[in-house]
Amino acid sequence: MEALRAWRASNLLGFAASRVVTAASAARSLRLRLRCCSAAATTNQKQLPLPQDRRRRSASTSTSDRDSIRAIRLKKVEELRGKGYEPYAYKWDRTHTTKELQEEYTHLENGEICEEAAVSIAGRIVARRAFGKLVFMTVRDDTGTIQLYCEKDNLTEDQFEQLKAFIDIGDIIGASGSIKKTEKGELSLYMKNFEILTKSLLPLPDKYHGLTDVDKRYRQRYVDMIANPEVAEIFRTRAKVVSEIRKTMESFGFIEVETPVLQGAAGGAEARPFITYHNSLQRDLYLRIATELHLKRMLVRLQFRLEGLRGCTRLEEFSGMKMYEAYSDYESMMNMAEEIVVRCAMATHGKLKVAYLGTEISLERPWRRETMHSLVKEATGIDFNIFGHDVESAKIAARGLPGIKMGSSKSTSLQSCSSVGHVLNEVFETFVESTLVQPTFVLDYPVEISPLAKPHRSYAGLTERFELFICGREIGNAFSELTDPIDQRSRFENQIKQHNAKRAARAKVKSTEDQGDEDDCSYEVCLDEDFLTSLEYGMPPASGMGLGIDRLVMLLTNSASIRDVIAFPVLKIQQ
């Protein structure tokens, strides 16, 4: 699914739906000046194999061919950037989905052009055919497909030649223009402008066999849904079923309860449980197998008086909502965060001013938006922009602040900072976080502490990321998603190097005081090759956000401790 908006609530439920940004179709023209060979790759929709067809194997691209295609496409990425174009775009405004176009303009006669129509779509190229002065491409989004009618006379000569030479099957593009129905009755977008949104590095499964390896379909579901679009419909149906179950239960007065994933006693009859060890609690815990025991406890309505374990706002287990929206950036997520919190406040209070522990919190929009650099400068007088990459000078300046004493835990954390970005974040957490009482979006975090965020389009060394703070607590975290697979791999590798360096340093100082340390580095970190491979098939421009449900409920219920809003929090063993 190319245009995806997904959210995940609690530990049980998921939802996916498409969203179109209704905006004026003023798409930017992509004028490339490249001379590159396009990879010979083709694809088409195939029916799913029957489950018993396990032994059938597709005539898939060989490893050597796949590597050759990847090398060619990487060269195109370099040449594209050399010409000043970003092959992993930040945003694209769509006016329609392909299905909407098919429905809205079905009345056109064969050969008719609707010049007054100004439409913009985005999707993945799944087929391409060139015939002299014409190029036909098929674009697929999450609702269907439509043909792009690319006529030489409708584009500049450079655009047309570059379109033929540069676009590969699997690329995600944005296209705008008018609507035309061909002489053969094929509804098409009569293309006038286009932009590469994501350059695919890996070839899609071939068009004759599709993806038929059942095991590979399960392991690489992202390729499965590209090669077999009907698979997505299975998950849409699943989401509708779960949604309808929830609606039905709520209509009968049932209340949804989140039960803990980590349990002190193994449940689930005779099923063999997974066992893990909780460092802070120094006890064995079992991963949840069944929920009935905790739900039965709710019927009894047990009351708990909870003492602090790691403060009032954190637990090792928490509930959050995670969402992604294709073809949007982090500004879209700021608007979404405001909308979600405002709606929750209106649903629970009927107003946008709520009292929290004696302080009135105003949730009226718009909320304050400030960069991390400006907030730190406002609180401390230090402009961290002047340090560049001089981490030692940044540390010296930070040590002079009154809240960081030599020998304190903050001083120790400061000493371990490996970059100016880390020092900036340490100072922000020490001096700024607790002062952000009213809703505030903190923007543009350093790249060193934001491995999944897209680089800022205007400021080097920063990312398009924000965190939402209310009452001095982080409520949400979001960013324009990093879609460049090479950049993502490099950042992960740097993270692993930093982790291994800390791990080696910790190994030299083995102390019993390290047990249960939050910053323990004894575990091994490895690259998630499957995730990186999925990026190389091409992820559309997107923004993502996580919202802390527990802390939001705390705010709206005037609860001082997170344990007040979790039915079954993990506790220490009673002595």
LOLOTOR-629893 format. One line per 5 residues: number of its first residue (from 1); for each residue x negated, y, z of C-alpha. Coordinates in nm, 4 decimals. Layout:
N
NUM = X/Y/Z ~ ... $
This chain:
575
1 = 0.0000/0.0000/0.0000 ~ -0.1681/0.3191/-0.1193 ~ 0.0522/0.5729/0.0637 ~ 0.0797/0.4426/0.4130 ~ 0.2034/0.5922/0.7364 $
6 = 0.1758/0.3447/1.0209 ~ 0.2199/0.3604/1.3943 ~ 0.1694/0.1045/1.6668 ~ 0.3533/0.1280/1.9986 ~ 0.2744/-0.0854/2.3033 $
11 = 0.1077/-0.4185/2.2395 ~ 0.3899/-0.5784/2.0469 ~ 0.5427/-0.3692/1.7733 ~ 0.4281/-0.2125/1.4454 ~ 0.5841/-0.0104/1.1714 $
16 = 0.4844/0.1058/0.8256 ~ 0.6544/0.3469/0.5925 ~ 0.5646/0.5739/0.3054 ~ 0.5773/0.9490/0.3110 ~ 0.5666/1.2014/0.0342 $
21 = 0.4463/1.5548/0.0895 ~ 0.6933/1.7834/-0.0839 ~ 0.4818/2.0662/-0.2168 ~ 0.4258/2.2718/-0.5261 ~ 0.2479/2.0676/-0.7865 $
26 = -0.0582/2.2797/-0.8297 ~ -0.3082/2.0014/-0.8657 ~ -0.6667/2.0901/-0.9251 ~ -0.8232/2.0045/-1.2586 ~ -1.1145/1.7661/-1.2472 $
31 = -1.3729/1.8720/-1.5035 ~ -1.6527/1.6189/-1.4907 ~ -1.9645/1.6192/-1.7023 ~ -2.0921/1.2644/-1.6761 ~ -2.2090/0.9986/-1.9155 $
36 = -2.1525/0.6667/-1.7431 ~ -2.0439/0.3214/-1.8458 ~ -1.7156/0.2144/-1.6913 ~ -1.6956/-0.1244/-1.5261 ~ -1.5063/-0.3796/-1.7265 $
41 = -1.2494/-0.4833/-1.4707 ~ -0.8805/-0.5444/-1.5174 ~ -0.5938/-0.6377/-1.2933 ~ -0.2268/-0.7151/-1.2998 ~ 0.0491/-0.8308/-1.0712 $
46 = 0.0762/-1.2083/-1.0278 ~ 0.3220/-1.4251/-0.8436 ~ 0.2054/-1.5637/-0.5105 ~ 0.0987/-1.9284/-0.5160 ~ 0.2901/-2.1907/-0.3235 $
51 = 0.1349/-2.2818/0.0127 ~ 0.0338/-2.6254/-0.1129 ~ -0.1817/-2.4659/-0.3819 ~ -0.4740/-2.4435/-0.1435 ~ -0.7205/-2.6191/-0.3697 $
56 = -0.6641/-2.3833/-0.6582 ~ -0.9384/-2.1236/-0.6929 ~ -0.9293/-1.8087/-0.8994 ~ -1.1744/-1.7421/-1.1777 ~ -1.3002/-1.4553/-0.9680 $
61 = -1.5843/-1.2240/-1.0493 ~ -1.9152/-1.3945/-0.9758 ~ -2.1392/-1.2531/-0.7059 ~ -2.3935/-1.1274/-0.9600 ~ -2.1241/-0.9556/-1.1690 $
66 = -1.9712/-0.8056/-0.8583 ~ -2.3086/-0.6671/-0.7484 ~ -2.3700/-0.5247/-1.0957 ~ -2.0328/-0.3510/-1.0998 ~ -2.0935/-0.2130/-0.7525 $
71 = -2.4339/-0.0762/-0.8588 ~ -2.2790/0.0949/-1.1630 ~ -2.0048/0.2520/-0.9548 ~ -2.2489/0.3676/-0.6877 ~ -2.4427/0.5432/-0.9626 $
76 = -2.1212/0.7146/-1.0685 ~ -2.0672/0.8311/-0.7110 ~ -2.4170/0.9840/-0.7069 ~ -2.3714/1.1515/-1.0449 ~ -2.0311/1.2834/-0.9417 $
81 = -2.1774/1.4430/-0.6304 ~ -2.4653/1.5750/-0.8379 ~ -2.2110/1.7678/-1.0417 ~ -2.0540/1.9130/-0.7291 ~ -1.7486/1.6871/-0.6983 $
86 = -1.6563/1.4832/-0.3902 ~ -1.5538/1.1263/-0.4836 ~ -1.3832/1.0754/-0.1459 ~ -1.1304/1.3578/-0.1329 ~ -0.9746/1.5157/0.1742 $
91 = -0.6164/1.5633/0.0679 ~ -0.3677/1.5465/-0.2175 ~ -0.0181/1.6940/-0.2227 ~ 0.2395/1.4707/-0.3905 ~ 0.5821/1.5817/-0.5028 $
96 = 0.7143/1.2338/-0.5850 ~ 0.6539/0.8646/-0.5458 ~ 0.6503/0.6511/-0.8589 ~ 0.9899/0.5063/-0.7685 ~ 1.1405/0.8520/-0.7325 $
101 = 1.0139/0.9492/-1.0765 ~ 1.1530/0.6305/-1.2295 ~ 1.4938/0.7016/-1.0776 ~ 1.5070/1.0784/-1.1382 ~ 1.4097/1.0720/-1.5054 $
106 = 1.5622/0.7453/-1.6205 ~ 1.8067/0.9428/-1.8365 ~ 1.5406/1.0670/-2.0801 ~ 1.5660/0.9463/-2.4386 ~ 1.2811/0.7606/-2.6052 $
111 = 1.0218/1.0120/-2.7221 ~ 1.1670/1.2950/-2.5080 ~ 0.9378/1.5209/-2.3034 ~ 1.0668/1.7093/-1.9992 ~ 0.8257/2.0050/-2.0104 $
116 = 0.9954/2.1949/-1.7275 ~ 0.9171/1.9126/-1.4843 ~ 0.6104/1.9761/-1.2691 ~ 0.5291/1.6595/-1.0771 ~ 0.2341/1.5236/-0.8829 $
121 = 0.1673/1.1645/-0.7796 ~ -0.1163/0.9605/-0.6302 ~ -0.2034/0.5933/-0.6392 ~ -0.4432/0.3207/-0.7450 ~ -0.5322/0.2524/-1.1077 $
126 = -0.4379/-0.1094/-1.1792 ~ -0.4538/-0.1087/-1.5602 ~ -0.6062/0.1009/-1.8364 ~ -0.5869/0.0967/-2.2148 ~ -0.7573/0.3330/-2.4618 $
131 = -0.6422/0.3843/-2.8219 ~ -0.8417/0.6545/-2.9947 ~ -0.6841/0.9844/-2.8911 ~ -0.4656/0.8203/-2.6261 ~ -0.5448/0.6639/-2.2905 $
136 = -0.2762/0.4816/-2.0949 ~ -0.3262/0.4042/-1.7265 ~ -0.0941/0.2366/-1.4807 ~ -0.0838/0.3856/-1.1312 ~ 0.0591/0.1939/-0.8383 $
141 = 0.1646/0.3413/-0.5059 ~ 0.3575/0.1789/-0.2225 ~ 0.6904/0.2149/-0.4060 ~ 0.6057/0.0888/-0.7540 ~ 0.4167/0.1803/-1.0702 $
146 = 0.4254/0.4399/-1.3438 ~ 0.2278/0.4955/-1.6599 ~ -0.0070/0.7914/-1.7049 ~ 0.0113/0.9203/-2.0628 ~ -0.3238/1.0881/-2.1304 $
151 = -0.3321/1.2609/-2.4693 ~ -0.6470/1.4198/-2.6044 ~ -0.4610/1.7276/-2.7270 ~ -0.3166/1.7842/-2.3784 ~ -0.6591/1.7871/-2.2088 $
156 = -0.9883/1.9593/-2.2791 ~ -1.2254/1.7484/-2.4844 ~ -1.4631/1.7137/-2.1899 ~ -1.1796/1.6037/-1.9613 ~ -1.0564/1.3462/-2.2061 $
161 = -1.3960/1.1923/-2.2742 ~ -1.4808/1.1874/-1.9051 ~ -1.1454/1.0281/-1.8289 ~ -1.2313/0.7433/-2.0643 ~ -1.5856/0.7011/-1.9351 $
166 = -1.5536/0.7631/-1.5631 ~ -1.2273/0.6195/-1.4276 ~ -1.2445/0.2543/-1.3193 ~ -0.9696/0.0119/-1.2302 ~ -0.9274/0.0197/-0.8533 $
171 = -0.9927/0.3936/-0.8219 ~ -0.7351/0.6004/-0.6362 ~ -0.6478/0.9180/-0.8218 ~ -0.4115/1.2110/-0.7995 ~ -0.2445/1.3221/-1.1216 $
176 = -0.0072/1.6026/-1.2137 ~ 0.1820/1.7098/-1.5237 ~ 0.5227/1.6777/-1.6851 ~ 0.7414/1.3758/-1.7646 ~ 0.7627/1.1924/-2.0955 $
181 = 0.9369/0.8793/-2.2159 ~ 0.7387/0.7076/-2.4905 ~ 0.8824/0.5913/-2.8193 ~ 0.8923/0.2405/-2.6737 ~ 1.0905/0.3599/-2.3711 $
186 = 0.8119/0.3666/-2.1111 ~ 0.8611/0.6487/-1.8593 ~ 0.5251/0.8208/-1.8160 ~ 0.3612/1.1088/-1.6376 ~ 0.2359/1.3335/-1.9190 $
191 = -0.0949/1.4127/-1.7520 ~ -0.2434/1.7614/-1.7492 ~ -0.4682/1.7481/-1.4428 ~ -0.6255/1.4749/-1.2326 ~ -0.8659/1.4255/-0.9440 $
196 = -1.0600/1.1292/-0.8149 ~ -0.9384/1.0764/-0.4583 ~ -1.1328/0.7593/-0.3762 ~ -1.3959/0.5915/-0.5914 ~ -1.3625/0.2146/-0.5665 $
201 = -1.6956/0.0315/-0.5517 ~ -1.5748/-0.3282/-0.5794 ~ -1.3738/-0.4875/-0.8622 ~ -1.0223/-0.6094/-0.8032 ~ -0.9303/-0.9760/-0.8652 $
206 = -0.8983/-1.0522/-1.2370 ~ -0.5606/-1.0103/-1.4001 ~ -0.5140/-1.3710/-1.5095 ~ -0.5506/-1.5387/-1.1703 ~ -0.4984/-1.2603/-0.9183 $
211 = -0.5904/-1.3525/-0.5619 ~ -0.4834/-1.7146/-0.5225 ~ -0.7280/-1.8401/-0.2598 ~ -0.4927/-1.8743/0.0372 ~ -0.7701/-1.8524/0.2958 $
216 = -0.9119/-1.5376/0.1356 ~ -0.5646/-1.3862/0.1215 ~ -0.5348/-1.4223/0.4972 ~ -0.8870/-1.3009/0.5708 ~ -0.8755/-1.0072/0.3306 $
221 = -0.5174/-0.8959/0.3546 ~ -0.6085/-0.5556/0.2122 ~ -0.7103/-0.7206/-0.1164 ~ -0.4072/-0.9484/-0.0995 ~ -0.1695/-0.6502/-0.0914 $
226 = -0.3498/-0.4870/-0.3840 ~ -0.3485/-0.8005/-0.5986 ~ -0.0038/-0.9180/-0.4845 ~ 0.2147/-0.6089/-0.4162 ~ 0.5090/-0.8278/-0.3175 $
231 = 0.3204/-0.9235/-0.0010 ~ 0.3791/-0.5738/0.1359 ~ 0.7519/-0.6311/0.1098 ~ 0.7189/-0.9233/0.3533 ~ 0.5773/-0.6903/0.6159 $
236 = 0.8384/-0.4242/0.5440 ~ 1.1040/-0.6857/0.6052 ~ 0.9306/-0.7917/0.9257 ~ 0.9276/-0.4305/1.0454 ~ 1.2988/-0.3928/0.9707 $
241 = 1.3756/-0.7107/1.1642 ~ 1.1806/-0.5940/1.4696 ~ 1.3418/-0.2516/1.4484 ~ 1.6905/-0.3983/1.4262 ~ 1.6249/-0.6290/1.7216 $
246 = 1.5174/-0.3293/1.9276 ~ 1.8248/-0.1267/1.8268 ~ 2.0539/-0.4161/1.9081 ~ 1.9030/-0.4746/2.2528 ~ 1.9168/-0.1023/2.3334 $
251 = 2.2827/-0.0882/2.2287 ~ 2.3559/-0.3498/2.4968 ~ 2.1760/-0.1493/2.7641 ~ 1.8467/-0.3411/2.7748 ~ 1.5265/-0.1565/2.8646 $
256 = 1.1972/-0.2252/2.6884 ~ 0.9172/-0.3079/2.9340 ~ 0.5478/-0.3330/2.8551 ~ 0.3878/-0.6297/3.0274 ~ 0.0127/-0.6484/3.0927 $
261 = -0.2183/-0.8214/2.8485 ~ -0.4665/-0.8978/3.1283 ~ -0.3102/-1.1050/3.4044 ~ -0.4352/-1.2238/3.7378 ~ -0.2823/-1.5701/3.6969 $
266 = -0.2580/-1.7794/3.3833 ~ 0.0977/-1.7973/3.2518 ~ 0.2602/-1.9771/2.9623 ~ 0.3300/-2.3266/3.0965 ~ 0.0498/-2.5699/3.0015 $
271 = -0.0958/-2.3603/2.7205 ~ -0.4683/-2.3149/2.7606 ~ -0.5390/-1.9478/2.8397 ~ -0.8233/-1.7216/2.7306 ~ -1.0350/-1.6206/3.0299 $
276 = -1.2294/-1.2978/3.0653 ~ -1.4180/-1.1290/3.3472 ~ -1.3339/-0.7796/3.4727 ~ -1.6598/-0.6080/3.5716 ~ -1.5063/-0.3274/3.7790 $
281 = -1.2692/-0.5552/3.9687 ~ -1.5249/-0.8401/3.9825 ~ -1.2622/-1.1036/3.9091 ~ -1.1454/-1.3392/3.6379 ~ -0.8441/-1.2351/3.4323 $
286 = -0.6366/-1.4202/3.1746 ~ -0.5100/-1.2915/2.8432 ~ -0.1325/-1.2849/2.8207 ~ 0.0365/-1.5936/2.6770 ~ 0.3959/-1.5304/2.7793 $
291 = 0.5880/-1.2339/2.9197 ~ 0.8761/-1.3954/3.1039 ~ 0.7234/-1.3909/3.4529 ~ 0.6688/-1.0172/3.4547 ~ 1.0089/-0.9495/3.3032 $
296 = 1.1667/-1.1560/3.5792 ~ 0.9765/-0.9459/3.8338 ~ 1.1472/-0.6387/3.6881 ~ 1.4843/-0.7942/3.7631 ~ 1.3812/-0.8216/4.1276 $
301 = 1.2598/-0.4576/4.1154 ~ 0.9490/-0.5007/4.3242 ~ 0.8045/-0.1777/4.4639 ~ 0.4293/-0.1141/4.4767 ~ 0.2166/0.1355/4.6658 $
306 = -0.0997/0.1649/4.4544 ~ -0.4406/0.2872/4.5639 ~ -0.6932/0.4388/4.3234 ~ -0.9323/0.2209/4.1265 ~ -1.0923/0.4581/3.8751 $
311 = -0.9029/0.7812/3.9250 ~ -0.5421/0.8710/3.8583 ~ -0.5458/0.9069/3.4800 ~ -0.7306/0.5947/3.3611 ~ -0.6807/0.2225/3.3579 $
316 = -0.8639/-0.0433/3.1617 ~ -0.5318/-0.1358/3.0041 ~ -0.3110/0.1345/2.8572 ~ -0.0369/0.1920/2.6013 ~ -0.0953/0.4070/2.2998 $
321 = 0.0502/0.4854/1.9612 ~ -0.1751/0.4783/1.6581 ~ -0.0695/0.6206/1.3234 ~ -0.2209/0.6828/0.9811 ~ -0.0861/0.8970/0.6994 $
326 = -0.2247/0.8715/0.3467 ~ -0.3049/1.1822/0.1425 ~ -0.3132/1.4115/0.4454 ~ -0.5819/1.5616/0.6703 ~ -0.6210/1.6408/1.0394 $
331 = -0.4121/1.9560/1.0156 ~ -0.1172/1.7336/0.9267 ~ -0.1797/1.5355/1.2449 ~ -0.1754/1.8512/1.4560 ~ 0.1730/1.9262/1.3276 $
336 = 0.2733/1.5639/1.3869 ~ 0.1424/1.5694/1.7455 ~ 0.3401/1.8848/1.8217 ~ 0.6534/1.7329/1.6694 ~ 0.6281/1.4072/1.8671 $
341 = 0.5657/1.5715/2.2045 ~ 0.8334/1.8371/2.1499 ~ 1.0922/1.5759/2.0549 ~ 1.0054/1.3648/2.3587 ~ 1.0394/1.6684/2.5854 $
346 = 1.3767/1.7625/2.4371 ~ 1.4998/1.4044/2.4676 ~ 1.3988/1.3756/2.8328 ~ 1.4385/1.7346/2.9627 ~ 1.6448/1.9223/2.7075 $
351 = 1.3924/2.2087/2.7207 ~ 1.0299/2.2850/2.6322 ~ 0.9115/2.4155/2.9691 ~ 0.8358/2.1389/3.2173 ~ 0.6906/2.1425/3.5684 $
356 = 0.3878/1.9240/3.6345 ~ 0.2464/1.9075/3.9875 ~ 0.3512/2.2647/4.0611 ~ 0.2403/2.4143/3.7266 ~ 0.4770/2.5175/3.4497 $
361 = 0.3720/2.3742/3.1144 ~ 0.5085/2.5419/2.8018 ~ 0.5409/2.3084/2.5037 ~ 0.6776/2.5763/2.2734 ~ 0.5077/2.5819/1.9353 $
366 = 0.2619/2.6735/1.7983 ~ -0.0021/2.5430/2.0376 ~ -0.3452/2.6923/2.0868 ~ -0.6183/2.5788/1.8443 ~ -0.9863/2.6413/1.9241 $
371 = -1.3143/2.4825/1.8189 ~ -1.5281/2.2949/2.0697 ~ -1.8164/2.5376/2.0073 ~ -1.6062/2.8470/2.0808 ~ -1.4548/2.6980/2.3975 $
376 = -1.7986/2.6026/2.5340 ~ -1.9359/2.9471/2.4513 ~ -1.6360/3.1089/2.6214 ~ -1.6853/2.9003/2.9368 ~ -2.0658/2.9035/2.9618 $
381 = -2.1951/3.1832/2.7403 ~ -2.4071/2.9339/2.5445 ~ -2.3769/2.9210/2.1654 ~ -2.4922/2.5708/2.0745 ~ -2.5055/2.6622/1.7057 $
386 = -2.8402/2.8349/1.7647 ~ -3.0150/2.5104/1.8631 ~ -2.9800/2.3379/1.5256 ~ -3.1362/1.9939/1.5802 ~ -3.3505/2.1005/1.8799 $
391 = -3.2037/1.8696/2.1423 ~ -3.4633/1.9539/2.4095 ~ -3.3823/2.3264/2.3986 ~ -3.0133/2.2407/2.4249 ~ -3.0813/2.0259/2.7323 $
396 = -3.2849/2.3033/2.8968 ~ -3.0016/2.5509/2.8428 ~ -2.7454/2.3059/2.9811 ~ -2.9541/2.2291/3.2914 ~ -2.9436/2.5975/3.3800 $
401 = -2.5667/2.5885/3.4206 ~ -2.4461/2.5958/3.7846 ~ -2.2320/2.2819/3.7568 ~ -2.5211/2.0515/3.6613 ~ -2.7662/1.9841/3.9428 $
406 = -3.0894/1.7891/3.9059 ~ -3.0450/1.4334/4.0268 ~ -2.6680/1.4385/3.9819 ~ -2.4796/1.1961/3.7598 ~ -2.4178/1.4805/3.5154 $
411 = -2.7889/1.5521/3.4981 ~ -2.8575/1.1838/3.4308 ~ -2.5965/1.1775/3.1532 ~ -2.7456/1.4930/3.0065 ~ -3.0925/1.3419/3.0023 $
416 = -2.9693/1.0427/2.8007 ~ -2.8183/1.2649/2.5272 ~ -2.9849/1.1895/2.1940 ~ -2.8613/1.4913/1.9951 ~ -2.7406/1.8484/2.0305 $
421 = -2.3901/1.7195/1.9568 ~ -2.4062/1.4871/2.2577 ~ -2.5287/1.7713/2.4814 ~ -2.2470/1.9953/2.3580 ~ -1.9919/1.7255/2.4383 $
426 = -2.1386/1.6699/2.7857 ~ -2.1113/2.0427/2.8641 ~ -1.7581/2.0521/2.7217 ~ -1.6441/1.7636/2.9429 ~ -1.8040/1.9224/3.2498 $
431 = -1.6935/2.2845/3.2141 ~ -1.4028/2.3049/2.9700 ~ -1.1763/1.9974/2.9802 ~ -1.0225/2.0611/3.3218 ~ -0.9373/2.4230/3.2286 $
436 = -0.7168/2.3264/2.9328 ~ -0.3873/2.3243/3.1209 ~ -0.1540/2.4472/2.8473 ~ -0.1399/2.2444/2.5217 ~ -0.4631/2.3001/2.3298 $
441 = -0.6078/2.1422/2.0171 ~ -0.9883/2.1257/2.0434 ~ -1.1248/2.1198/1.6895 ~ -1.4321/2.0239/1.4878 ~ -1.6359/1.7769/1.6937 $
446 = -2.0035/1.7000/1.6210 ~ -2.0626/1.4167/1.3755 ~ -2.2825/1.2320/1.6288 ~ -1.9826/1.1583/1.8516 ~ -1.7284/1.1084/1.5714 $
451 = -1.8338/0.8018/1.3697 ~ -1.4978/0.7523/1.1975 ~ -1.4221/1.1146/1.1054 ~ -1.4754/1.2787/0.7677 ~ -1.7480/1.5465/0.7509 $
456 = -1.6142/1.8985/0.7863 ~ -1.5618/2.0493/0.4432 ~ -1.6996/2.3894/0.5536 ~ -1.9483/2.3317/0.8363 ~ -2.2423/2.0917/0.8188 $
461 = -2.2945/1.8687/1.1219 ~ -1.9276/1.8841/1.2254 ~ -1.6281/1.6662/1.1499 ~ -1.2615/1.7280/1.0896 ~ -1.1512/1.5955/1.4248 $
466 = -0.9401/1.7244/1.7098 ~ -0.8370/1.6187/2.0559 ~ -0.5156/1.7387/2.2208 ~ -0.5412/1.8393/2.5876 ~ -0.2556/1.9112/2.8273 $
471 = -0.3039/1.9558/3.2028 ~ -0.6773/1.9036/3.1580 ~ -0.6261/1.5548/3.0136 ~ -0.6735/1.4172/2.6665 ~ -0.3343/1.3262/2.5207 $
476 = -0.4318/1.2621/2.1600 ~ -0.7305/1.2136/1.9323 ~ -0.7174/1.2514/1.5547 ~ -0.9263/1.3203/1.2467 ~ -0.9425/1.3233/0.8728 $
481 = -1.0404/0.9625/0.8146 ~ -1.3836/0.8814/0.6727 ~ -1.3265/0.6980/0.3431 ~ -1.6813/0.6953/0.2037 ~ -1.8022/0.3358/0.2612 $
486 = -2.1713/0.4242/0.2306 ~ -2.1485/0.7063/0.4845 ~ -1.9436/0.4820/0.7160 ~ -2.2031/0.2042/0.7008 ~ -2.4822/0.4507/0.7751 $
491 = -2.2985/0.5869/1.0794 ~ -2.2292/0.2400/1.2143 ~ -2.5950/0.1445/1.1711 ~ -2.7020/0.4579/1.3609 ~ -2.4585/0.3703/1.6384 $
496 = -2.6059/0.0218/1.6658 ~ -2.9588/0.1634/1.6825 ~ -2.8576/0.3969/1.9661 ~ -2.6814/0.1139/2.1474 ~ -2.9815/-0.1193/2.1157 $
501 = -3.2146/0.1545/2.2419 ~ -2.9971/0.2024/2.5513 ~ -2.9763/-0.1739/2.5920 ~ -3.3553/-0.2055/2.5849 ~ -3.3941/0.0769/2.8348 $
506 = -3.1397/-0.0826/3.0687 ~ -3.3174/-0.4177/3.0453 ~ -3.6287/-0.2588/3.1917 ~ -3.4423/-0.1428/3.5004 ~ -3.2325/-0.4347/3.6234 $
511 = -3.0405/-0.3243/3.9271 ~ -2.7420/-0.4627/4.1091 ~ -2.6006/-0.1111/4.0966 ~ -2.5528/-0.1540/3.7206 ~ -2.2787/-0.4131/3.7724 $
516 = -1.9459/-0.2783/3.6583 ~ -2.1070/0.0346/3.5087 ~ -1.8828/0.1959/3.2496 ~ -2.1827/0.2661/3.0275 ~ -2.3173/-0.0890/3.0483 $
521 = -2.4967/-0.1792/2.7236 ~ -2.5688/-0.5474/2.7903 ~ -2.3257/-0.6629/2.5228 ~ -2.4258/-0.7007/2.1593 ~ -2.2819/-0.4767/1.8869 $
526 = -2.2588/-0.5936/1.5259 ~ -2.1446/-0.4366/1.2005 ~ -1.7848/-0.5095/1.1073 ~ -1.8648/-0.6202/0.7539 ~ -1.5036/-0.7010/0.6719 $
531 = -1.3953/-0.3466/0.7569 ~ -1.6753/-0.2001/0.5468 ~ -1.5818/-0.4287/0.2588 ~ -1.2236/-0.3076/0.2771 ~ -1.3472/0.0521/0.2384 $
536 = -1.5419/-0.0441/-0.0705 ~ -1.2195/-0.1485/-0.2384 ~ -1.1052/0.2086/-0.1824 ~ -0.9102/0.3699/0.0996 ~ -0.7003/0.6748/0.0062 $
541 = -0.7584/1.0105/0.1753 ~ -0.5877/0.9877/0.5107 ~ -0.5599/1.1255/0.8585 ~ -0.5171/0.9167/1.1702 ~ -0.4114/0.9853/1.5267 $
546 = -0.3845/0.8052/1.8559 ~ -0.1509/0.9317/2.1286 ~ -0.1676/0.8177/2.4884 ~ 0.1834/0.7092/2.5807 ~ 0.1032/0.6667/2.9503 $
551 = -0.0315/1.0216/2.9952 ~ 0.2571/1.1690/2.7977 ~ 0.5024/0.9866/3.0247 ~ 0.3092/1.1121/3.3270 ~ 0.3575/1.4688/3.2034 $
556 = 0.7272/1.4286/3.1332 ~ 0.7985/1.2498/3.4639 ~ 0.5805/1.4717/3.6843 ~ 0.3780/1.1655/3.7909 ~ 0.0413/1.2172/3.9546 $
561 = -0.1007/0.8713/3.8843 ~ -0.1008/0.6578/3.5720 ~ -0.0032/0.3624/3.7913 ~ 0.3278/0.5322/3.8509 ~ 0.4241/0.4923/3.4878 $
566 = 0.2913/0.1373/3.4279 ~ 0.5137/-0.1395/3.5542 ~ 0.2363/-0.3934/3.6176 ~ -0.1056/-0.2268/3.6518 ~ -0.4148/-0.4401/3.7110 $
571 = -0.5206/-0.4294/4.0765 ~ -0.8033/-0.5555/4.2900 ~ -0.7564/-0.8884/4.4603 ~ -0.6120/-0.8467/4.8067 ~ -0.8542/-0.9486/5.0796 $
